Amino acid sequence: MTNPVGGVVGPSPAHRTILGPRLGLLMTTAKKAPQDRKPKATENLQVAGVTLSVPADVVKERLADWDVAEMMAVLQDEDAQPGERLAASVKVLKFVLADDYAQVKADLRAANDGKLTETVMSEFMASLFEAIAPNS
């Protein structure tokens, strides 16, 4: 069947022909069966000697959140005050690490002779971003 305004036509929902009305495209797609879908990575992320309890893909999804983008904008804003940047970095880490935040701090403190400095946390944050998106 043809559809003058474009849309889905075909013999069954499992096998569809999609028409692009403006481009005159014709593409046939087959619906994927559930067993064809790949499961998400379940490997936990290890950063700076700290193993997170959530898979790397979950951390990556959290980093893609709009709230994180807003906080990252503050971190990169040349006009932002040092306190604003520090607050933004804390918020990013708390949001991205969620339940792991306190354990990460404890692990980093233990690895640094009981001291947890802004430099240690900043280096961890940079390592986290590098682990998630190494080519960025």
PyMOL commands that set and color helices and strands:
alter all, ss='L'
color gray80, all
select helices_A, chain A and resi 34-36+56-63+66-76+82-111+118-132
alter helices_A, ss='H'
color red, helices_A
select strands_A, chain A and resi 7-12+15-20+25-30+44-47+50-55
alter strands_A, ss='S'
color yellow, strands_A
deselect
rebuild
show_as cartoon
